[in-house]
């Protein structure tokens, strides 16, 4: 038991996803408590999911308490994932219209999904320092994209984190729903309101709006 506990304290690596990352003390404490309260939950950093050769990378905010934090897969098992996976399926980017568990047979085509912050933050609000610390992983994921690939950022935090991970100033690329930016490195950035329960229930983001922005991102990909 002691050896297992010490491996959990290993710091984040400089590149690549680390399933044992504990670099953010507040997030690490939160996951420890969640693991105690919900022993069956994943309650650990959540890895990216999808096609390893994706030309479209979707970037969310962070795992949801009873979604990705529970299942161990981005946008799986929570409300936000309902609209996301239904839309991806409609556009031929997923073989199923819903995501319920890691073993549900869902596969993505040409798409990969990740989060700006890989661990569950308290109240779903990561601190600026935590977003910055986790950005090393996002930077690696962006570096793996081929020129002509597209990044679809869900929400302002994801939008800004993508830009900072590429060494760009967010003030030069202001966030707004449906915005499309050509980045200096040959990538394109498309921004959308996050498909959260709050945004969809308040109609800030409608299914038609989200369908349009996913379609836009898909059509921008250069083979």
Secondary structure, DSSP 8 states (H G I E B T S, - for coil): -HHHHHHHT----SSS--TT---SHHHHHHHHHHHHH-TTS--S----EE-TT-SEEEEEEE--TTTHHHHSSTT-SSHHHHHHHHHHHHTTSBSSS----TTS---BSSEEEEEEE-S--GGG---HHHHHHHHHHHHHHHHTS-TT-EEEEESHHHHHHHHHHTT--GGGS---TT-EEE-TTS-EEEEE----HHHHHTTSS-HHHHHHHHHHHHHH---
